[in-house]
Amino acid sequence: MKESTTDTKSSSEGSEENPEAKRKRISNDDLYRRSTQFEIWSYTAESLEAAKKKANAAGQIIATKRFNEAFAELKKASPEVFENNKDKLNPESLLNLITFEEESKYLNYYTPNIIQIAKFFKMPTQVKLTAVSFFKKFYLENSVMQYHPKNIMYTCVFLAAKSENYFVSIESFVKALKGTDAKDILDLEFIILSSLKFTLLVHHPFRPLYGFFLDFQAVLLHPSPLMYDVSVNTLGTLYDKAKNWLNENAVLSDVAFLFTPPQIALAAMYDVDKRVTDRYLKRKFLRDHADKLDDIKEEPENGDVKKEEAKVKIEGDKNIDNDAADSTATKTHGETSDIQTQREQYETLVRTIRKCIKVAKQVSKSPQDEVKEIDRKCFFALNPRKLIEKQVKKIAKEAAPSEVV
């Protein structure tokens, strides 16, 4: 992202006067790209899917090993039963592991529950977002066939509360969670921390969103409004809707692994109001050559908003002397090149935030009946002995003589 998209108008003007300050200026996007979150937890769409598949494959290997150990142990205890029922008691027919697609649906079901748990404890937004981030990162390193999502979910919320300095005692926390003990939470804390690689600081898009809200005012309203129907109240409404958009879309999707927080914040504003956000972006990216642009100040024409966007237009002075023609042509070429570069940067950013919007809206709710079946498979993957014993009891019941009345 071009660094000027996150700087305020005043800082931009100051840097124009001071080239040294312009070189040293660092945007929020630049700061994020220096963070451990960007270094460790940033992916392409392909590498993210590969990481998820790798976690699922590792989980299948562990679950298979766990099943084989339980099977061998029970077979040793009751060799005749296993020998006489090879068709019903064999790993191929009993072992039913969770596929990559099923695991994705299963985790999509649990993720929104994190928000509900945090709301129940009246935790601030920052805790909710951090808890979701912890949960998603954990299952990039592990599979549900290794750790059931329920207690991982609870522990992520508890750990996020501590990380964001929102105190909740373990006693009061587990008291509200049916069937959960303090040990269930505390025993998982170090496991989750290890999977997170001890990176507890999470960068969220809400802070850059507020920064853009302020910069929208500076760029679009000062020194005079660029758009006749845009005011502080209009931008305030845009900001509120963008916050809701982040909560409804970005939080539960994978955008945090694929885009930077400023890009996600801009995507929210762009999807909420494309016209206003696009005008802001054009003004930011092309402001260095504002004198070479058509007038982009928008005014009502016969009560309607003009539909045509301003176009870059460069014209040489038609009255220049012939002696200065070569010099002027060189200068014009340089200005054209600069504007073309800025235009390319603008178009790249717009494509990026459009991709972000698409990814954010791809999360679908998992059908309850499918989740119920996956949950059953998850339970037996984690507890294979119970699955085998259940089959042995079924065989014994079928072999027992019918009762005579």
Buried (B, 14 or more C-beta within 10 A) or exposed (E): BBBBBBBBBEBBEBBEEEEEEBEEBEBBBBBBBEBEBBEEBBBEEEEBBEBBEBBBEBBBEBBBEBBEEBBEEBBEEEEEBBEEBEEBBEEEEBBBBBEBEBBBBBBBBBBBBBBEBBEEBEBEBBBBBBBBBBBBBBBBBBBBBBBBBBBBBBBBBBBBBBBBEBEBEBEEBBEEBEEBEBEBBEEBBEBBBEBBEEBBEBBBBBEBBBBBBEBBBBBBBEEEBBBEEBBEEBBEEBBEBBBEBBBBBBBBBBBBBBBBBBBBBBBBBBBBBEBBBBBBBBBBBBBBBEEBBEEBEBEEEEEEEEEEEBEBEEEEEEEEEEEEEEEEEEEBEEBBEBBEEBBEBBEEBBEBBBBBBEBBBEBEEBEEEEBEBBBEBBEBBBBBBEBBEEBBEEBEEEEEEEEEE
